[in-house]
Amino acid sequence: MPGGLLAVNGNMGTFTRDTFSVIPELNVNVGFNITRMVRLFGTYNIFYWSSVARPGESINSRIDSRLVPTDPSFNPVAANRIFPSPQLFTRDFWGHAFTLGVEIGF
């Protein structure tokens, strides 16, 4: 049973789309031996991910109150069934990471 603000017949169900995506990555590692048994190191990592679908950006918040069962103007027959409608937006994503560490050997 549909109901609620964003769960109406216009956007319920399964919606899929196949898109080619790439994820190139670059790592840079640097280390320095302080003594024979103690080593400091650092790592920088960056990656790029194309065509990422992020759920928060795909929710259409435009609603027709006539489709909401708890609204006094509820009338699913007369309502415009365009809103809300499913949206599948994609965008590029960049990720970065930096790690510092100490290694102690015995």
N, CA, C and O atoms as CSV, one atom per row, in Angstrom:
chain,resi,resn,atom,element,x,y,z
A,1,MET,N,N,0.846,-1.188,0.000
A,1,MET,CA,C,0.000,0.000,0.000
A,1,MET,C,C,0.877,1.233,0.000
A,1,MET,O,O,1.631,1.430,0.953
A,2,PRO,N,N,0.817,2.083,-1.033
A,2,PRO,CA,C,1.620,3.296,-1.050
A,2,PRO,C,C,1.141,4.281,0.008
A,2,PRO,O,O,-0.017,4.251,0.426
A,3,GLY,N,N,2.033,5.136,0.424
A,3,GLY,CA,C,1.657,6.147,1.398
A,3,GLY,C,C,2.863,6.926,1.860
A,3,GLY,O,O,3.991,6.442,1.777
A,4,GLY,N,N,2.633,8.125,2.344
A,4,GLY,CA,C,3.715,8.982,2.783
A,4,GLY,C,C,3.988,10.060,1.764
A,4,GLY,O,O,3.328,10.129,0.728
A,5,LEU,N,N,4.948,10.890,2.054
A,5,LEU,CA,C,5.239,12.009,1.157
A,5,LEU,C,C,5.975,11.593,-0.106
A,5,LEU,O,O,5.645,12.059,-1.196
A,6,LEU,N,N,6.959,10.732,0.026
A,6,LEU,CA,C,7.788,10.381,-1.134
A,6,LEU,C,C,7.540,8.962,-1.637
A,6,LEU,O,O,8.159,8.542,-2.614
A,7,ALA,N,N,6.653,8.221,-0.992
A,7,ALA,CA,C,6.365,6.845,-1.408
A,7,ALA,C,C,4.974,6.788,-2.019
A,7,ALA,O,O,4.014,6.368,-1.373
A,8,VAL,N,N,4.882,7.210,-3.257
A,8,VAL,CA,C,3.617,7.188,-3.982
A,8,VAL,C,C,3.817,6.396,-5.271
A,8,VAL,O,O,4.948,6.053,-5.615
A,9,ASN,N,N,2.750,6.106,-5.975
A,9,ASN,CA,C,2.833,5.258,-7.166
A,9,ASN,C,C,3.791,5.790,-8.225
A,9,ASN,O,O,4.370,5.004,-8.975
A,10,GLY,N,N,3.973,7.112,-8.306
A,10,GLY,CA,C,4.833,7.680,-9.338
A,10,GLY,C,C,6.297,7.346,-9.191
A,10,GLY,O,O,7.031,7.388,-10.178
A,11,ASN,N,N,6.753,7.013,-7.984
A,11,ASN,CA,C,8.174,6.730,-7.814
A,11,ASN,C,C,8.440,5.437,-7.049
A,11,ASN,O,O,9.549,5.231,-6.556
A,12,MET,N,N,7.458,4.581,-6.945
A,12,MET,CA,C,7.679,3.295,-6.276
A,12,MET,C,C,8.077,2.246,-7.298
A,12,MET,O,O,7.691,2.319,-8.465
A,13,GLY,N,N,8.844,1.280,-6.856
A,13,GLY,CA,C,9.260,0.198,-7.733
A,13,GLY,C,C,10.762,0.157,-7.881
A,13,GLY,O,O,11.494,0.761,-7.096
A,14,THR,N,N,11.212,-0.552,-8.883
A,14,THR,CA,C,12.633,-0.706,-9.143
A,14,THR,C,C,12.983,0.016,-10.431
A,14,THR,O,O,12.342,-0.185,-11.462
A,15,PHE,N,N,14.000,0.856,-10.365
A,15,PHE,CA,C,14.463,1.606,-11.523
A,15,PHE,C,C,15.959,1.358,-11.656
A,15,PHE,O,O,16.710,1.529,-10.696
A,16,THR,N,N,16.387,0.959,-12.837
A,16,THR,CA,C,17.798,0.657,-13.041
A,16,THR,C,C,18.319,1.378,-14.274
A,16,THR,O,O,17.571,1.748,-15.179
A,17,ARG,N,N,19.629,1.558,-14.269
A,17,ARG,CA,C,20.319,2.116,-15.426
A,17,ARG,C,C,21.758,1.645,-15.351
A,17,ARG,O,O,22.384,1.756,-14.297
A,18,ASP,N,N,22.290,1.129,-16.424
A,18,ASP,CA,C,23.673,0.677,-16.471
A,18,ASP,C,C,24.527,1.754,-17.114
A,18,ASP,O,O,24.227,2.230,-18.209
A,19,THR,N,N,25.590,2.131,-16.426
A,19,THR,CA,C,26.502,3.157,-16.921
A,19,THR,C,C,27.931,2.687,-16.697
A,19,THR,O,O,28.247,2.129,-15.646
A,20,PHE,N,N,28.786,2.910,-17.672
A,20,PHE,CA,C,30.202,2.566,-17.538
A,20,PHE,C,C,30.872,3.558,-16.597
A,20,PHE,O,O,30.620,4.760,-16.673
A,21,SER,N,N,31.715,3.059,-15.720
A,21,SER,CA,C,32.391,3.895,-14.739
A,21,SER,C,C,33.838,3.446,-14.603
A,21,SER,O,O,34.145,2.267,-14.775
A,22,VAL,N,N,34.725,4.385,-14.295
A,22,VAL,CA,C,36.136,4.062,-14.072
A,22,VAL,C,C,36.553,4.582,-12.703
A,22,VAL,O,O,36.000,5.560,-12.199
A,23,ILE,N,N,37.551,3.902,-12.103
A,23,ILE,CA,C,38.074,4.317,-10.809
A,23,ILE,C,C,39.608,4.250,-10.844
A,23,ILE,O,O,40.190,3.305,-10.312
A,24,PRO,N,N,40.271,5.239,-11.463
A,24,PRO,CA,C,41.735,5.257,-11.397
A,24,PRO,C,C,42.197,5.717,-10.010
A,24,PRO,O,O,41.504,6.473,-9.329
A,25,GLU,N,N,43.381,5.244,-9.607
A,25,GLU,CA,C,43.885,5.526,-8.265
A,25,GLU,C,C,45.389,5.805,-8.329
A,25,GLU,O,O,46.104,5.222,-9.144
A,26,LEU,N,N,45.856,6.699,-7.465
A,26,LEU,CA,C,47.278,7.022,-7.367
A,26,LEU,C,C,47.683,6.967,-5.906
A,26,LEU,O,O,47.038,7.582,-5.057
A,27,ASN,N,N,48.760,6.227,-5.603
A,27,ASN,CA,C,49.311,6.122,-4.250
A,27,ASN,C,C,50.738,6.632,-4.246
A,27,ASN,O,O,51.513,6.334,-5.155
A,28,VAL,N,N,51.088,7.403,-3.221
A,28,VAL,CA,C,52.463,7.860,-3.030
A,28,VAL,C,C,52.871,7.451,-1.621
A,28,VAL,O,O,52.223,7.838,-0.649
A,29,ASN,N,N,53.944,6.669,-1.507
A,29,ASN,CA,C,54.438,6.191,-0.222
A,29,ASN,C,C,55.834,6.748,0.022
A,29,ASN,O,O,56.690,6.709,-0.862
A,30,VAL,N,N,56.058,7.263,1.221
A,30,VAL,CA,C,57.360,7.803,1.604
A,30,VAL,C,C,57.710,7.240,2.973
A,30,VAL,O,O,56.872,7.209,3.874
A,31,GLY,N,N,58.949,6.797,3.123
A,31,GLY,CA,C,59.395,6.272,4.410
A,31,GLY,C,C,60.778,6.784,4.746
A,31,GLY,O,O,61.576,7.094,3.861
A,32,PHE,N,N,61.056,6.870,6.053
A,32,PHE,CA,C,62.348,7.359,6.513
A,32,PHE,C,C,62.758,6.541,7.732
A,32,PHE,O,O,62.029,6.474,8.721
A,33,ASN,N,N,63.943,5.915,7.651
A,33,ASN,CA,C,64.457,5.141,8.775
A,33,ASN,C,C,65.156,6.076,9.755
A,33,ASN,O,O,66.176,6.682,9.427
A,34,ILE,N,N,64.600,6.190,10.959
A,34,ILE,CA,C,65.217,7.014,11.996
A,34,ILE,C,C,66.384,6.256,12.615
A,34,ILE,O,O,67.476,6.804,12.767
A,35,THR,N,N,66.157,5.012,12.966
A,35,THR,CA,C,67.208,4.102,13.430
A,35,THR,C,C,67.014,2.793,12.682
A,35,THR,O,O,66.175,2.684,11.789
A,36,ARG,N,N,67.827,1.783,13.076
A,36,ARG,CA,C,67.678,0.479,12.443
A,36,ARG,C,C,66.330,-0.162,12.741
A,36,ARG,O,O,65.848,-0.985,11.964
A,37,MET,N,N,65.714,0.215,13.871
A,37,MET,CA,C,64.484,-0.442,14.306
A,37,MET,C,C,63.251,0.470,14.263
A,37,MET,O,O,62.135,-0.005,14.475
A,38,VAL,N,N,63.428,1.748,13.997
A,38,VAL,CA,C,62.299,2.681,13.984
A,38,VAL,C,C,62.221,3.354,12.616
A,38,VAL,O,O,63.206,3.888,12.106
A,39,ARG,N,N,61.039,3.314,12.047
A,39,ARG,CA,C,60.826,3.882,10.707
A,39,ARG,C,C,59.556,4.726,10.722
A,39,ARG,O,O,58.528,4.277,11.229
A,40,LEU,N,N,59.607,5.928,10.182
A,40,LEU,CA,C,58.439,6.791,9.977
A,40,LEU,C,C,58.007,6.653,8.525
A,40,LEU,O,O,58.840,6.540,7.626
A,41,PHE,N,N,56.693,6.663,8.304
A,41,PHE,CA,C,56.228,6.574,6.925
A,41,PHE,C,C,54.954,7.392,6.753
A,41,PHE,O,O,54.227,7.656,7.710
A,42,GLY,N,N,54.710,7.776,5.531
A,42,GLY,CA,C,53.506,8.509,5.174
A,42,GLY,C,C,53.007,8.040,3.820
A,42,GLY,O,O,53.790,7.665,2.946
A,43,THR,N,N,51.698,8.068,3.660
A,43,THR,CA,C,51.077,7.635,2.409
A,43,THR,C,C,50.000,8.629,2.016
A,43,THR,O,O,49.198,9.057,2.845
A,44,TYR,N,N,49.991,8.992,0.739
A,44,TYR,CA,C,48.914,9.822,0.197
A,44,TYR,C,C,48.231,9.017,-0.890
A,44,TYR,O,O,48.886,8.408,-1.735
A,45,ASN,N,N,46.908,9.022,-0.860
A,45,ASN,CA,C,46.117,8.260,-1.816
A,45,ASN,C,C,45.045,9.183,-2.380
A,45,ASN,O,O,44.377,9.900,-1.635
A,46,ILE,N,N,44.884,9.160,-3.695
A,46,ILE,CA,C,43.816,9.915,-4.351
A,46,ILE,C,C,43.161,9.009,-5.392
A,46,ILE,O,O,43.840,8.253,-6.087
A,47,PHE,N,N,41.844,9.097,-5.489
A,47,PHE,CA,C,41.157,8.332,-6.530
A,47,PHE,C,C,40.013,9.155,-7.097
A,47,PHE,O,O,39.493,10.069,-6.458
A,48,TYR,N,N,39.644,8.801,-8.307
A,48,TYR,CA,C,38.564,9.456,-9.035
A,48,TYR,C,C,37.566,8.388,-9.433
A,48,TYR,O,O,37.954,7.329,-9.927
A,49,TRP,N,N,36.281,8.653,-9.223
A,49,TRP,CA,C,35.236,7.695,-9.583
A,49,TRP,C,C,34.228,8.423,-10.452
A,49,TRP,O,O,33.592,9.377,-10.004
A,50,SER,N,N,34.078,7.981,-11.694
A,50,SER,CA,C,33.157,8.640,-12.620
A,50,SER,C,C,31.763,8.020,-12.509
A,50,SER,O,O,31.621,6.849,-12.156
A,51,SER,N,N,30.764,8.798,-12.807
A,51,SER,CA,C,29.358,8.350,-12.885
A,51,SER,C,C,28.859,7.686,-11.602
A,51,SER,O,O,28.332,6.575,-11.640
A,52,VAL,N,N,29.024,8.358,-10.483
A,52,VAL,CA,C,28.554,7.839,-9.195
A,52,VAL,C,C,27.119,8.298,-8.978
A,52,VAL,O,O,26.818,9.486,-9.090
A,53,ALA,N,N,26.236,7.358,-8.667
A,53,ALA,CA,C,24.847,7.686,-8.323
A,53,ALA,C,C,24.764,7.797,-6.809
A,53,ALA,O,O,24.961,6.810,-6.100
A,54,ARG,N,N,24.472,8.997,-6.308
A,54,ARG,CA,C,24.374,9.219,-4.868
A,54,ARG,C,C,22.902,9.327,-4.495
A,54,ARG,O,O,22.207,10.207,-5.002
A,55,PRO,N,N,22.413,8.456,-3.621
A,55,PRO,CA,C,20.976,8.370,-3.321
A,55,PRO,C,C,20.353,9.677,-2.863
A,55,PRO,O,O,19.222,9.977,-3.243
A,56,GLY,N,N,21.050,10.458,-2.065
A,56,GLY,CA,C,20.481,11.705,-1.556
A,56,GLY,C,C,20.169,12.713,-2.650
A,56,GLY,O,O,19.289,13.557,-2.482
A,57,GLU,N,N,20.875,12.635,-3.758
A,57,GLU,CA,C,20.639,13.548,-4.870
A,57,GLU,C,C,19.590,13.018,-5.838
A,57,GLU,O,O,19.160,13.738,-6.739
A,58,SER,N,N,19.179,11.780,-5.663
A,58,SER,CA,C,18.225,11.171,-6.586
A,58,SER,C,C,16.791,11.211,-6.081
A,58,SER,O,O,15.883,10.759,-6.778
A,59,ILE,N,N,16.570,11.741,-4.892
A,59,ILE,CA,C,15.216,11.827,-4.352
A,59,ILE,C,C,14.566,13.105,-4.853
A,59,ILE,O,O,15.079,14.200,-4.619
A,60,ASN,N,N,13.457,12.972,-5.532
A,60,ASN,CA,C,12.704,14.121,-6.021
A,60,ASN,C,C,11.763,14.558,-4.909
A,60,ASN,O,O,10.847,13.821,-4.541
A,61,SER,N,N,11.983,15.746,-4.375
A,61,SER,CA,C,11.168,16.205,-3.245
A,61,SER,C,C,9.920,16.973,-3.679
A,61,SER,O,O,9.165,17.436,-2.824
A,62,ARG,N,N,9.688,17.119,-4.962
A,62,ARG,CA,C,8.436,17.740,-5.437
A,62,ARG,C,C,7.324,16.718,-5.326
A,62,ARG,O,O,7.437,15.610,-5.849
A,63,ILE,N,N,6.259,17.084,-4.652
A,63,ILE,CA,C,5.154,16.150,-4.446
A,63,ILE,C,C,3.832,16.793,-4.845
A,63,ILE,O,O,3.687,18.015,-4.855
A,64,ASP,N,N,2.899,15.954,-5.165
A,64,ASP,CA,C,1.519,16.371,-5.415
A,64,ASP,C,C,0.725,15.885,-4.209
A,64,ASP,O,O,0.558,14.680,-4.018
A,65,SER,N,N,0.238,16.809,-3.402
A,65,SER,CA,C,-0.433,16.432,-2.151
A,65,SER,C,C,-1.668,15.575,-2.390
A,65,SER,O,O,-2.134,14.897,-1.474
A,66,ARG,N,N,-2.202,15.594,-3.596
A,66,ARG,CA,C,-3.376,14.760,-3.886
A,66,ARG,C,C,-3.022,13.282,-3.949
A,66,ARG,O,O,-3.914,12.434,-3.979
A,67,LEU,N,N,-1.709,12.958,-3.968
A,67,LEU,CA,C,-1.276,11.561,-3.975
A,67,LEU,C,C,-0.941,11.038,-2.580
A,67,LEU,O,O,-0.664,9.849,-2.421
A,68,VAL,N,N,-0.961,11.906,-1.568
A,68,VAL,CA,C,-0.614,11.507,-0.205
A,68,VAL,C,C,-1.893,11.101,0.527
A,68,VAL,O,O,-2.769,11.940,0.740
A,69,PRO,N,N,-2.017,9.832,0.914
A,69,PRO,CA,C,-3.269,9.352,1.523
A,69,PRO,C,C,-3.671,10.088,2.798
A,69,PRO,O,O,-4.858,10.126,3.124
A,70,THR,N,N,-2.728,10.671,3.523
A,70,THR,CA,C,-3.065,11.361,4.773
A,70,THR,C,C,-3.434,12.825,4.565
A,70,THR,O,O,-3.776,13.508,5.531
A,71,ASP,N,N,-3.376,13.323,3.343
A,71,ASP,CA,C,-3.706,14.719,3.053
A,71,ASP,C,C,-5.210,14.858,2.816
A,71,ASP,O,O,-5.811,13.984,2.191
A,72,PRO,N,N,-5.839,15.949,3.305
A,72,PRO,CA,C,-7.286,16.139,3.085
A,72,PRO,C,C,-7.671,16.241,1.612
A,72,PRO,O,O,-8.801,15.917,1.249
A,73,SER,N,N,-6.744,16.689,0.753
A,73,SER,CA,C,-7.049,16.822,-0.670
A,73,SER,C,C,-6.729,15.543,-1.457
A,73,SER,O,O,-6.661,15.582,-2.686
A,74,PHE,N,N,-6.534,14.421,-0.770
A,74,PHE,CA,C,-6.187,13.154,-1.414
A,74,PHE,C,C,-7.207,12.787,-2.486
A,74,PHE,O,O,-8.396,12.625,-2.208
A,75,ASN,N,N,-6.714,12.659,-3.722
A,75,ASN,CA,C,-7.550,12.273,-4.852
A,75,ASN,C,C,-6.627,11.696,-5.924
A,75,ASN,O,O,-6.230,12.411,-6.844
A,76,PRO,N,N,-6.286,10.428,-5.820
A,76,PRO,CA,C,-5.315,9.849,-6.750
A,76,PRO,C,C,-5.783,9.825,-8.193
A,76,PRO,O,O,-4.954,9.720,-9.097
A,77,VAL,N,N,-7.068,9.918,-8.438
A,77,VAL,CA,C,-7.578,9.896,-9.812
A,77,VAL,C,C,-7.300,11.234,-10.494
A,77,VAL,O,O,-6.902,11.256,-11.658
A,78,ALA,N,N,-7.502,12.346,-9.792
A,78,ALA,CA,C,-7.341,13.672,-10.380
A,78,ALA,C,C,-5.912,14.201,-10.302
A,78,ALA,O,O,-5.606,15.230,-10.904
A,79,ALA,N,N,-5.041,13.524,-9.577
A,79,ALA,CA,C,-3.685,14.036,-9.350
A,79,ALA,C,C,-2.819,13.899,-10.591
A,79,ALA,O,O,-3.011,13.003,-11.414
A,80,ASN,N,N,-1.867,14.802,-10.703
A,80,ASN,CA,C,-0.860,14.752,-11.749
A,80,ASN,C,C,0.171,13.708,-11.337
A,80,ASN,O,O,0.855,13.898,-10.331
A,81,ARG,N,N,0.301,12.642,-12.061
A,81,ARG,CA,C,1.170,11.537,-11.658
A,81,ARG,C,C,2.627,11.736,-12.076
A,81,ARG,O,O,3.400,10.779,-12.098
A,82,ILE,N,N,3.002,12.955,-12.402
A,82,ILE,CA,C,4.384,13.220,-12.789
A,82,ILE,C,C,5.273,13.394,-11.566
A,82,ILE,O,O,6.439,12.998,-11.602
A,83,PHE,N,N,4.761,13.971,-10.490
A,83,PHE,CA,C,5.572,14.254,-9.303
A,83,PHE,C,C,5.108,13.413,-8.131
A,83,PHE,O,O,3.898,13.242,-7.976
A,84,PRO,N,N,5.962,12.887,-7.316
A,84,PRO,CA,C,7.390,12.791,-7.593
A,84,PRO,C,C,7.663,11.688,-8.608
A,84,PRO,O,O,6.915,10.716,-8.710
A,85,SER,N,N,8.723,11.855,-9.337
A,85,SER,CA,C,9.102,10.853,-10.325
A,85,SER,C,C,10.530,10.417,-10.034
A,85,SER,O,O,11.290,11.171,-9.427
A,86,PRO,N,N,10.908,9.216,-10.454
A,86,PRO,CA,C,12.264,8.746,-10.195
A,86,PRO,C,C,13.283,9.553,-10.988
A,86,PRO,O,O,13.049,9.922,-12.138
A,87,GLN,N,N,14.408,9.816,-10.353
A,87,GLN,CA,C,15.511,10.523,-11.001
A,87,GLN,C,C,16.772,9.714,-10.753
A,87,GLN,O,O,16.963,9.191,-9.655
A,88,LEU,N,N,17.615,9.606,-11.731
A,88,LEU,CA,C,18.885,8.916,-11.563
A,88,LEU,C,C,20.001,9.862,-12.006
A,88,LEU,O,O,20.418,9.842,-13.164
A,89,PHE,N,N,20.477,10.681,-11.083
A,89,PHE,CA,C,21.555,11.613,-11.370
A,89,PHE,C,C,22.891,10.979,-11.023
A,89,PHE,O,O,22.997,10.227,-10.054
A,90,THR,N,N,23.904,11.282,-11.811
A,90,THR,CA,C,25.257,10.822,-11.502
A,90,THR,C,C,26.194,12.020,-11.520
A,90,THR,O,O,25.925,13.030,-12.171
A,91,ARG,N,N,27.282,11.892,-10.807
A,91,ARG,CA,C,28.317,12.927,-10.797
A,91,ARG,C,C,29.654,12.270,-10.532
A,91,ARG,O,O,29.724,11.092,-10.180
A,92,ASP,N,N,30.707,13.036,-10.702
A,92,ASP,CA,C,32.054,12.530,-10.459
A,92,ASP,C,C,32.397,12.690,-8.982
A,92,ASP,O,O,31.904,13.600,-8.315
A,93,PHE,N,N,33.246,11.801,-8.483
A,93,PHE,CA,C,33.615,11.807,-7.064
A,93,PHE,C,C,35.125,11.684,-6.938
A,93,PHE,O,O,35.737,10.816,-7.561
A,94,TRP,N,N,35.725,12.555,-6.131
A,94,TRP,CA,C,37.152,12.505,-5.835
A,94,TRP,C,C,37.320,12.115,-4.373
A,94,TRP,O,O,36.631,12.660,-3.510
A,95,GLY,N,N,38.217,11.187,-4.080
A,95,GLY,CA,C,38.514,10.793,-2.708
A,95,GLY,C,C,39.991,10.960,-2.420
A,95,GLY,O,O,40.834,10.683,-3.273
A,96,HIS,N,N,40.302,11.413,-1.219
A,96,HIS,CA,C,41.689,11.631,-0.792
A,96,HIS,C,C,41.889,10.954,0.560
A,96,HIS,O,O,40.958,10.865,1.360
A,97,ALA,N,N,43.102,10.480,0.807
A,97,ALA,CA,C,43.448,9.916,2.112
A,97,ALA,C,C,44.918,10.184,2.378
A,97,ALA,O,O,45.744,10.149,1.466
A,98,PHE,N,N,45.234,10.450,3.632
A,98,PHE,CA,C,46.612,10.675,4.052
A,98,PHE,C,C,46.848,9.870,5.321
A,98,PHE,O,O,46.057,9.941,6.261
A,99,THR,N,N,47.940,9.101,5.349
A,99,THR,CA,C,48.251,8.250,6.489
A,99,THR,C,C,49.664,8.531,6.966
A,99,THR,O,O,50.592,8.644,6.166
A,100,LEU,N,N,49.816,8.643,8.265
A,100,LEU,CA,C,51.137,8.750,8.890
A,100,LEU,C,C,51.297,7.578,9.839
A,100,LEU,O,O,50.325,7.146,10.459
A,101,GLY,N,N,52.525,7.051,9.963
A,101,GLY,CA,C,52.710,5.937,10.865
A,101,GLY,C,C,54.145,5.794,11.333
A,101,GLY,O,O,55.071,6.375,10.769
A,102,VAL,N,N,54.297,5.003,12.382
A,102,VAL,CA,C,55.606,4.651,12.937
A,102,VAL,C,C,55.683,3.132,12.968
A,102,VAL,O,O,54.760,2.460,13.428
A,103,GLU,N,N,56.778,2.608,12.481
A,103,GLU,CA,C,56.998,1.162,12.478
A,103,GLU,C,C,58.177,0.844,13.383
A,103,GLU,O,O,59.266,1.397,13.230
A,104,ILE,N,N,57.941,-0.056,14.326
A,104,ILE,CA,C,59.007,-0.447,15.250
A,104,ILE,C,C,59.268,-1.936,15.041
A,104,ILE,O,O,58.363,-2.759,15.181
A,105,GLY,N,N,60.499,-2.271,14.708
A,105,GLY,CA,C,60.867,-3.657,14.466
A,105,GLY,C,C,61.732,-4.211,15.593
A,105,GLY,O,O,62.384,-3.455,16.314
A,106,PHE,N,N,61.733,-5.528,15.740
A,106,PHE,CA,C,62.536,-6.177,16.780
A,106,PHE,C,C,63.501,-7.134,16.167
A,106,PHE,O,O,64.268,-7.780,16.882
